[in-house]
Each structure stands twice: as structure tokens, then as C-alpha cells.
Amino acid sequence: MTTYLMLSVSLITLALLFYSLGVWAERLASYLKGWHVVAFWTGFVFDVSGTLAMGKLSNNPFDLSDLHTLFGQLALWLMLAHAIWATAVVRQGSEKRRIEFHTYSLMVWMFWLIPYIGGMWMGNK
């Protein structure tokens, strides 16, 4: 396994760990807490880092005509929007919005799993 491959797999796996922790803890609590937002941002940073490392391994990095790349980019943008929105909700302090926030979180997480699982499948072909 090359250094970039080991690094990228580790970073993407850390993204899965932190993002899942934030999404599922928030879902189970039915309330958006500050540490959930930290977990979302941490997952996002690990995902971007892992994606950049994976790009070093590709002959055509960031080719949006490739479905894996397209879904991966869409997932990153959704994660970014999710983290920004979560930050705004916590800063505003609206109890109602904190309680309702989890609906969107689960949808973004499920979409994020598409390129994650697709990448594992592609790596095992």
C-alpha cells in the first residue's frame, strides 16, 4: 500500500468516524449541541484532506464526469453546507431549530455514504 493510499484511507475513515459520531449523537439526542457541530467540522476537514490525498493517486483527479468524483464532490458541498448551517443554528440559539435540525443531518450523512461505500467497492475490484 502506498503512503498516499494509506494516508487517504485513514483520513476518509476518520471523516466517517467523526461525521457519523456527530450525526448519530445529534439524532439520538434530538437536539443539536455545540460538540455535534465540532464533530461535523472535524469530519469535513478529514474528508477534504482525504480527498486531496486520493487526488494524488488518480490519473484524472476531480474529473466530474466520473460518477464517484461527482458524488464525492456533491457530498463534500453538502457536508460544508450542513456544518455552516449547524454553526448558525447553535449561534442563534433557537431551541426550535436545534430540535428540528436532525432531519437534514441524516439525509446528508446517507448521501455521504454513497461515495464512501463506492470508494471501498472500487478499491476492492
Summary of the structure (lengths in Angstrom):
residues: 125
radius of gyration: 15.1
end to end distance: 15.1
largest distance: 48.1
contacts: 384
relative contact order: 0.16
helix: 82%
strand: 0%
